[in-house]
Amino acid sequence: MAEPSVQKATRRLVWRGARTLGALSIGALLTSVPVSAAEVVGESVVEGKTVTLFSDETWAYKPVDPQSCSFLSLRVYFCPKDAAWQRDSGDGRDDVVASFRHDDHHYALYTVTKIGASSGRTLKTASFAALTYFEHAFGQKPIVISRTAAQVSGLPAETTVFAVTYEDIPYLYFNTVVLTDRLTVQILNFQFGSPDQVTDADRKLHADIIAATRIEAE
């Protein structure tokens, strides 16, 4: 099946935008959980995920199961429970590390940039930059529907839901940005629809994508 034109446009936008995002460096610092070399003393659960406990009172997320997860880049994995998500073309070009197709109307893209909170990046500036990319790429100011706090793999994140029109067709975008000490990960889910057509099912689909995203501790 031919790739929808809006998907191509979104790919080009994110490839270009991710490079610009990589140059952005303002704001406060966040602290990451270090991976310890001490002895393993047990396991526990943090934010619903299994972690390994070490003798020096540090911990790290338990390694992912390669049979149920797709490796995206560096320490980032996608582990969907919904088998409808299939890896699509577009991997390996600029900072778009992977793309997935759920059905003819729902797609997702991941970007990973090797600059994180230790360089001064914040969720606010990263989310703002993403909206700026869309404004320049589509020649219109995105209509922001909501902006909410989120968590990805136990890390603070921010999700912005917005709408744009491309060739007279309205599209909805769910964009989540999450920072580690050294990385910025962007999870972009897009579909057909206007601002007044955001449903609970749409929000759940994006929530499922977030829940299926695994970022290993640095």
Backbone bond lengths (Angstrom), bond angles and torsions (degrees), N, CA, C in turn:
res aa  C-N    CA-C-N  psi(-1)  N-CA   C-N-CA  omega(-1)  CA-C   N-CA-C  phi
1 M - - - 1.462 - - 1.523 109.15 -
2 A 1.305 117.93 135.41 1.454 121.96 -179.46 1.520 110.20 -65.53
3 E 1.321 116.37 143.53 1.443 121.00 -179.49 1.522 109.74 -70.71
4 P 1.358 119.20 129.39 1.460 121.33 179.35 1.519 110.63 -57.44
5 S 1.329 116.36 145.13 1.461 119.92 -175.96 1.515 111.75 -61.32
6 V 1.338 118.17 -35.08 1.465 119.53 -179.96 1.514 110.36 -67.04
7 Q 1.350 117.93 -30.58 1.458 119.70 178.04 1.521 109.62 -68.28
8 K 1.336 116.56 -41.65 1.462 119.87 177.27 1.523 110.40 -61.30
9 A 1.345 115.93 -44.17 1.459 119.94 -179.73 1.522 111.13 -63.08
10 T 1.319 116.17 -40.43 1.452 120.03 179.89 1.519 110.85 -66.26
11 R 1.347 117.30 -39.60 1.458 120.55 176.82 1.531 109.88 -58.37
12 R 1.340 115.93 -49.98 1.465 119.76 -178.06 1.519 110.35 -60.03
13 L 1.332 115.59 -41.16 1.456 121.20 -179.15 1.524 110.94 -62.05
14 V 1.319 116.85 -49.30 1.456 120.39 -176.58 1.516 111.38 -67.84
15 W 1.347 117.48 -39.11 1.470 119.76 177.91 1.526 110.14 -58.75
16 R 1.326 115.55 -45.49 1.457 119.97 -178.57 1.523 110.59 -70.47
17 G 1.314 115.99 -43.06 1.455 120.66 -176.80 1.504 113.32 -67.74
18 A 1.324 117.70 -36.40 1.455 120.27 -177.68 1.519 111.40 -62.11
19 R 1.330 116.49 -35.18 1.458 119.72 178.33 1.524 109.57 -65.72
20 T 1.345 116.61 -41.71 1.457 120.24 179.08 1.517 110.10 -66.64
21 L 1.323 117.03 -41.79 1.454 121.64 177.74 1.511 110.25 -58.90
22 G 1.319 116.88 -35.02 1.448 121.02 -179.61 1.514 112.63 -65.30
23 A 1.340 117.58 -20.56 1.450 120.77 -179.69 1.518 112.62 -92.39
24 L 1.329 117.68 -10.85 1.454 121.74 -176.60 1.520 110.03 -77.03
25 S 1.320 118.47 131.03 1.469 120.22 -177.71 1.518 110.30 -152.30
26 I 1.361 117.66 81.64 1.447 122.06 174.43 1.505 108.90 -143.67
27 G 1.328 117.08 156.68 1.460 120.69 174.50 1.510 112.86 112.32
28 A 1.342 115.16 -164.01 1.458 122.21 -174.02 1.511 112.26 -93.22
29 L 1.325 116.17 170.59 1.456 122.04 -179.08 1.518 110.35 -99.63
30 L 1.343 116.11 152.47 1.457 122.76 172.26 1.522 108.01 -117.47
31 T 1.314 117.28 159.92 1.451 121.62 -179.04 1.505 110.69 -110.02
32 S 1.307 117.44 132.50 1.457 121.36 178.28 1.517 110.04 -99.53
33 V 1.340 116.60 161.86 1.457 121.96 176.84 1.523 108.64 -89.04
34 P 1.317 118.88 121.77 1.466 120.48 -176.72 1.510 111.94 -73.94
35 V 1.328 115.41 152.04 1.464 121.02 173.27 1.520 107.43 -86.45
36 S 1.313 117.50 124.71 1.454 121.31 -173.88 1.520 111.74 -92.76
37 A 1.345 114.96 152.56 1.454 120.75 175.80 1.525 109.98 -104.08
38 A 1.343 117.77 5.71 1.459 122.44 -179.55 1.522 110.50 -72.75
39 E 1.351 115.69 176.57 1.455 120.51 -178.69 1.524 111.90 -71.12
40 V 1.324 115.87 145.95 1.460 121.33 176.46 1.525 108.54 -77.33
41 V 1.349 115.68 130.01 1.465 119.84 -179.34 1.523 112.57 -115.87
42 G 1.334 117.81 -7.69 1.452 119.34 178.76 1.515 112.24 163.01
43 E 1.336 115.59 -171.39 1.460 122.13 178.03 1.522 109.37 -131.93
44 S 1.335 115.50 155.16 1.453 120.83 176.28 1.521 107.43 -148.04
45 V 1.330 116.63 -171.13 1.464 121.37 179.82 1.515 109.13 -127.18
46 V 1.317 117.09 127.94 1.467 124.34 177.42 1.514 107.90 -126.05
47 E 1.333 116.94 122.88 1.463 121.85 -179.37 1.526 111.50 53.16
48 G 1.335 116.02 36.74 1.459 120.21 177.71 1.507 115.06 79.05
49 K 1.338 117.66 5.42 1.462 121.46 -178.61 1.524 109.74 -117.56
50 T 1.315 117.08 144.21 1.461 121.73 179.85 1.517 110.62 -74.35
51 V 1.341 115.54 132.67 1.463 120.64 177.92 1.522 108.99 -124.79
52 T 1.330 115.09 154.23 1.454 122.07 176.76 1.521 108.37 -98.49
53 L 1.335 117.05 131.56 1.465 122.86 -179.81 1.520 109.83 -98.92
54 F 1.348 116.22 138.07 1.455 121.05 -177.40 1.527 110.88 -114.88
55 S 1.339 115.46 161.17 1.460 121.46 -175.04 1.523 113.66 -66.64
56 D 1.340 118.80 -19.11 1.463 120.74 179.28 1.526 112.03 -93.55
57 E 1.350 115.89 17.99 1.465 123.61 175.96 1.522 112.81 70.28
58 T 1.316 118.15 21.59 1.466 121.72 171.08 1.524 107.78 -105.10
59 W 1.340 116.22 172.88 1.460 120.34 179.57 1.518 109.36 -150.63
60 A 1.338 116.12 165.83 1.466 122.29 178.23 1.519 107.95 -149.83
61 Y 1.323 116.20 148.23 1.462 119.23 176.51 1.529 109.91 -62.08
62 K 1.316 115.80 140.33 1.450 120.98 178.30 1.525 109.25 -65.47
63 P 1.330 118.42 139.10 1.472 120.53 -179.05 1.531 112.17 -53.31
64 V 1.312 114.94 145.48 1.461 119.82 -178.20 1.517 111.12 -73.70
65 D 1.307 114.90 159.37 1.460 121.86 177.03 1.524 108.51 -86.57
66 P 1.338 118.59 112.88 1.473 120.56 -177.53 1.525 113.22 -63.49
67 Q 1.338 117.24 -17.33 1.455 119.89 179.88 1.527 112.08 -76.21
68 S 1.315 117.47 -23.79 1.459 120.64 -176.76 1.521 113.38 -114.43
69 C 1.324 117.44 -0.98 1.465 121.36 -176.78 1.530 111.41 -127.10
70 S 1.327 115.45 148.89 1.465 121.44 172.83 1.524 108.36 -100.73
71 F 1.327 116.92 124.85 1.453 120.70 175.75 1.522 108.33 -73.17
72 L 1.332 116.94 129.14 1.459 120.89 -178.18 1.530 111.18 -102.33
73 S 1.327 115.94 -58.07 1.462 119.53 -179.81 1.522 108.73 -171.92
74 L 1.326 116.20 142.60 1.454 121.00 177.52 1.523 110.24 50.51
75 R 1.339 120.16 -113.72 1.469 122.47 -178.35 1.523 112.56 -106.44
76 V 1.316 117.98 21.95 1.466 121.90 -173.78 1.530 110.68 -107.48
77 Y 1.336 115.69 132.49 1.465 122.73 -179.03 1.527 110.15 -133.10
78 F 1.324 116.10 154.76 1.460 122.49 173.32 1.524 106.79 -119.41
79 C 1.340 116.58 120.15 1.469 122.18 -174.06 1.530 109.96 -125.62
80 P 1.330 118.59 68.53 1.463 120.72 -175.44 1.522 113.03 -74.69
81 K 1.328 115.63 142.28 1.461 120.54 172.89 1.531 110.14 -85.33
82 D 1.324 115.70 -22.61 1.453 122.01 179.55 1.528 109.42 -83.91
83 A 1.313 116.63 112.98 1.469 121.14 -177.11 1.518 112.96 -68.26
84 A 1.334 117.34 -10.61 1.469 120.33 179.98 1.530 111.69 -66.72
85 W 1.333 117.08 -25.00 1.460 119.78 178.85 1.527 109.80 -72.88
86 Q 1.327 115.35 118.18 1.456 121.76 179.47 1.520 109.91 -123.21
87 R 1.320 115.96 137.53 1.461 119.47 179.95 1.517 109.55 -65.45
88 D 1.321 115.09 135.11 1.460 122.58 -174.76 1.524 108.87 -109.09
89 S 1.330 116.20 -177.79 1.460 121.47 176.96 1.522 109.55 -75.01
90 G 1.327 115.95 169.59 1.452 119.64 174.76 1.512 114.07 108.90
91 D 1.337 118.93 -2.87 1.460 121.11 179.93 1.525 110.74 -67.53
92 G 1.329 115.37 149.34 1.453 120.62 169.86 1.510 116.08 81.56
93 R 1.325 119.07 5.25 1.464 120.55 179.54 1.517 109.02 -104.13
94 D 1.316 116.23 117.18 1.451 122.67 -176.05 1.531 109.36 52.90
95 D 1.344 117.09 -131.81 1.456 119.77 -175.15 1.525 113.35 -97.58
96 V 1.333 117.86 3.64 1.466 119.27 171.96 1.520 106.91 -80.18
97 V 1.329 115.78 103.04 1.463 119.33 -172.98 1.523 112.01 -86.42
98 A 1.341 117.34 -20.73 1.460 119.47 179.64 1.519 110.02 -166.44
99 S 1.334 115.34 151.79 1.461 120.97 173.52 1.524 108.04 -136.37
100 F 1.332 114.38 150.20 1.463 120.33 -176.93 1.526 109.85 -135.77
101 R 1.325 115.12 149.88 1.457 122.16 177.74 1.526 108.86 -118.70
102 H 1.314 116.18 129.45 1.467 121.13 177.17 1.525 110.30 -95.09
103 D 1.342 115.74 -45.48 1.456 123.07 175.68 1.519 107.14 -161.59
104 D 1.320 118.16 -168.75 1.460 120.85 -176.63 1.527 113.54 -67.14
105 H 1.324 116.97 -11.32 1.464 120.14 -175.52 1.523 114.02 -116.58
106 H 1.325 118.71 -9.91 1.460 121.19 -173.99 1.524 111.18 -130.51
107 Y 1.335 115.18 128.08 1.455 122.26 -178.64 1.531 109.61 -136.16
108 A 1.327 116.43 161.46 1.458 121.08 177.37 1.518 109.89 -142.95
109 L 1.317 115.42 143.68 1.460 122.57 176.92 1.530 109.21 -128.27
110 Y 1.313 115.70 147.52 1.468 121.67 174.64 1.525 109.51 -121.01
111 T 1.318 116.31 137.34 1.466 120.83 169.23 1.527 107.65 -123.83
112 V 1.325 115.25 146.01 1.459 121.06 176.46 1.520 107.51 -133.23
113 T 1.326 116.01 121.94 1.457 122.40 -179.85 1.519 108.98 -115.03
114 K 1.325 117.14 135.55 1.465 121.51 -176.01 1.520 112.72 -82.70
115 I 1.303 116.64 44.54 1.461 123.08 172.51 1.517 106.70 -138.34
116 G 1.334 116.79 128.89 1.456 119.85 -177.01 1.507 112.97 -130.83
117 A 1.324 115.28 -153.65 1.454 121.00 -174.90 1.524 113.29 -65.09
118 S 1.329 117.14 -28.39 1.464 119.39 179.88 1.524 112.06 -66.24
119 S 1.337 116.87 -16.85 1.467 120.93 176.60 1.523 111.77 -94.17
120 G 1.334 116.25 3.49 1.454 119.98 177.37 1.506 115.09 99.25
121 R 1.309 118.21 1.93 1.459 120.93 -179.85 1.524 110.71 -71.31
122 T 1.320 116.45 146.24 1.461 122.32 176.00 1.522 109.57 -126.27
123 L 1.330 116.69 161.55 1.461 120.42 176.85 1.517 110.77 -62.40
124 K 1.324 116.64 -37.80 1.462 120.35 -178.27 1.518 111.37 -62.18
125 T 1.328 117.29 -47.76 1.468 119.71 -177.67 1.527 111.42 -70.66
126 A 1.333 117.06 -35.45 1.462 119.83 179.33 1.528 110.90 -67.48
127 S 1.329 117.50 -41.91 1.464 121.05 179.09 1.526 110.91 -66.67
128 F 1.329 116.47 -40.06 1.462 120.67 178.65 1.529 110.48 -63.42
129 A 1.331 116.28 -41.53 1.462 120.01 179.73 1.518 111.05 -61.40
130 A 1.341 116.91 -39.00 1.461 120.57 -179.38 1.528 110.76 -61.71
131 L 1.327 117.32 -42.53 1.464 120.31 178.22 1.525 111.26 -65.10
132 T 1.324 115.80 -35.81 1.465 120.02 179.01 1.515 111.22 -63.70
133 Y 1.346 117.59 -37.83 1.462 121.08 178.57 1.525 110.61 -60.48
134 F 1.329 115.24 -44.35 1.461 119.14 -178.62 1.525 111.05 -66.06
135 E 1.313 116.65 -38.31 1.457 119.96 179.14 1.523 111.03 -61.34
136 H 1.330 116.89 -43.64 1.462 120.39 179.75 1.530 111.34 -71.67
137 A 1.321 117.66 -39.81 1.464 120.94 -175.80 1.518 112.92 -69.95
138 F 1.339 117.18 -38.56 1.459 120.39 -176.25 1.530 112.87 -102.53
139 G 1.334 117.45 -2.64 1.454 120.39 177.69 1.521 113.30 67.64
140 Q 1.321 116.74 28.35 1.460 120.94 179.87 1.514 109.21 -153.97
141 K 1.307 116.01 152.92 1.461 120.33 178.99 1.521 108.77 -81.11
142 P 1.324 118.43 122.85 1.457 119.92 179.01 1.535 111.74 -59.51
143 I 1.303 116.06 144.65 1.459 121.34 175.75 1.526 107.45 -87.85
144 V 1.322 116.71 110.45 1.455 120.96 -179.08 1.523 109.27 -80.58
145 I 1.322 115.43 122.01 1.463 121.45 -178.42 1.522 110.99 -93.05
146 S 1.318 116.59 -41.13 1.463 120.47 178.35 1.513 110.01 -160.37
147 R 1.320 114.86 157.00 1.466 121.82 175.44 1.520 106.47 -141.08
148 T 1.321 117.35 116.25 1.455 121.01 -173.45 1.525 111.79 -133.89
149 A 1.321 115.02 153.73 1.458 120.66 174.77 1.525 108.94 -73.18
150 A 1.320 115.84 148.88 1.461 120.62 -179.56 1.522 108.64 -146.58
151 Q 1.326 115.63 178.25 1.456 121.59 173.03 1.523 108.59 -136.38
152 V 1.324 115.29 137.62 1.464 121.06 175.73 1.519 107.44 -125.58
153 S 1.294 116.91 116.75 1.458 122.10 -179.58 1.530 111.39 53.84
154 G 1.339 115.50 37.84 1.452 120.95 178.60 1.515 114.82 82.04
155 L 1.326 118.24 1.01 1.463 122.65 -178.73 1.522 110.78 -102.43
156 P 1.342 118.46 145.89 1.465 121.33 177.28 1.526 110.96 -60.73
157 A 1.319 116.44 140.44 1.462 121.89 -179.58 1.527 108.95 -148.02
158 E 1.322 115.39 171.54 1.465 120.40 176.90 1.523 108.80 -138.13
159 T 1.330 115.77 133.11 1.462 121.16 179.48 1.518 109.74 -112.92
160 T 1.323 116.12 127.42 1.463 122.46 175.77 1.517 108.56 -114.96
161 V 1.325 116.51 127.39 1.463 122.31 175.53 1.523 107.06 -105.74
162 F 1.332 116.46 126.78 1.463 119.25 -178.05 1.521 110.25 -147.73
163 A 1.307 115.45 169.47 1.466 120.98 -177.12 1.524 110.30 -132.18
164 V 1.338 115.74 146.66 1.460 122.86 172.12 1.525 107.57 -139.72
165 T 1.313 115.61 163.31 1.462 121.02 176.56 1.520 108.46 -115.66
166 Y 1.327 115.52 130.49 1.464 120.89 -179.03 1.521 108.11 -128.04
167 E 1.340 116.24 119.18 1.462 121.80 -178.10 1.537 111.06 51.80
168 D 1.343 114.27 46.67 1.473 123.08 176.77 1.525 113.87 67.50
169 I 1.326 117.67 12.54 1.462 121.07 177.48 1.528 108.21 -115.25
170 P 1.348 118.28 127.81 1.469 120.84 -179.35 1.533 111.52 -80.71
171 Y 1.313 115.73 142.51 1.457 122.01 178.61 1.522 110.23 -132.86
172 L 1.313 115.24 144.75 1.456 122.50 176.99 1.526 109.35 -107.16
173 Y 1.320 115.80 139.48 1.450 121.61 178.65 1.529 110.13 -125.98
174 F 1.315 115.23 134.65 1.461 122.38 173.44 1.522 105.87 -115.05
175 N 1.316 117.35 112.80 1.455 120.83 -174.24 1.532 110.27 -120.61
176 T 1.329 116.24 117.36 1.463 121.08 177.86 1.515 109.48 -112.13
177 V 1.321 115.52 130.41 1.460 122.04 177.77 1.520 108.22 -115.60
178 V 1.332 116.30 132.00 1.463 121.65 178.27 1.520 108.83 -132.45
179 L 1.323 115.78 141.33 1.458 121.36 -179.49 1.515 111.32 -114.58
180 T 1.328 115.32 141.67 1.452 121.12 163.06 1.528 105.45 -111.52
181 D 1.299 116.56 -173.69 1.456 118.49 179.86 1.517 111.55 -63.55
182 R 1.360 116.51 -32.84 1.468 120.03 -174.15 1.521 114.49 -122.23
183 L 1.330 118.10 -1.91 1.460 120.65 -175.72 1.532 111.84 -130.83
184 T 1.326 114.78 151.95 1.462 122.13 165.31 1.523 106.74 -119.20
185 V 1.326 116.40 123.13 1.460 122.12 178.95 1.527 108.41 -114.27
186 Q 1.320 115.57 129.63 1.456 121.19 178.45 1.527 109.29 -116.75
187 I 1.326 115.91 129.40 1.459 122.77 179.41 1.520 107.37 -115.82
188 L 1.320 116.55 110.52 1.461 122.02 -174.60 1.518 110.35 -115.92
189 N 1.325 115.84 116.43 1.464 122.78 178.61 1.527 107.73 -113.49
190 F 1.347 117.57 127.38 1.468 118.73 -177.98 1.512 111.75 -134.08
191 Q 1.333 115.62 155.07 1.458 122.59 -173.23 1.523 110.12 -160.34
192 F 1.317 116.80 171.42 1.454 121.57 175.82 1.529 109.50 -75.25
193 G 1.353 116.95 144.55 1.456 119.27 174.74 1.512 113.01 147.02
194 S 1.324 116.97 153.47 1.453 124.13 178.23 1.523 110.06 -99.22
195 P 1.345 118.42 168.92 1.462 121.12 -176.23 1.528 114.93 -55.36
196 D 1.339 117.37 -32.36 1.467 119.85 -178.47 1.525 112.52 -86.88
197 Q 1.331 116.42 8.47 1.458 120.03 -177.51 1.526 113.33 -112.32
198 V 1.332 117.07 13.98 1.459 119.94 177.05 1.522 108.57 -73.55
199 T 1.324 116.75 124.23 1.455 121.49 -176.82 1.527 111.12 -113.60
200 D 1.319 115.38 168.13 1.465 119.95 175.39 1.531 110.35 -61.77
201 A 1.328 115.90 -33.84 1.469 119.64 179.09 1.531 110.30 -65.53
202 D 1.340 117.48 -37.80 1.463 121.00 177.46 1.522 110.36 -62.80
203 R 1.322 115.75 -45.96 1.464 120.17 -178.85 1.531 110.74 -65.41
204 K 1.317 116.00 -37.41 1.465 119.22 179.34 1.525 111.05 -66.07
205 L 1.337 116.72 -38.92 1.456 119.96 179.33 1.523 110.49 -59.75
206 H 1.334 116.06 -44.82 1.463 118.52 179.36 1.530 110.58 -69.07
207 A 1.318 116.65 -37.97 1.471 119.68 177.02 1.519 110.49 -60.51
208 D 1.326 116.54 -37.30 1.470 120.61 178.06 1.532 111.29 -65.85
209 I 1.336 115.97 -37.89 1.470 120.22 177.68 1.533 109.42 -63.18
210 I 1.330 115.72 -45.66 1.463 120.06 179.46 1.528 110.51 -60.86
211 A 1.338 115.64 -45.13 1.462 120.14 -178.71 1.527 111.69 -63.71
212 A 1.330 116.27 -27.30 1.471 121.21 -178.06 1.521 112.30 -88.29
213 T 1.319 117.34 -2.77 1.462 121.43 -179.58 1.529 109.34 -90.88
214 R 1.305 115.99 128.21 1.462 122.09 -177.83 1.518 108.99 -120.24
215 I 1.327 115.41 126.12 1.463 121.24 176.35 1.526 107.17 -119.96
216 E 1.318 117.21 114.35 1.449 120.56 -178.95 1.523 110.51 -71.85
217 A 1.336 115.96 146.37 1.452 121.31 -179.04 1.526 111.11 -62.71
218 E 1.331 115.82 147.14 1.464 120.81 -179.81 1.517 110.24 -83.87
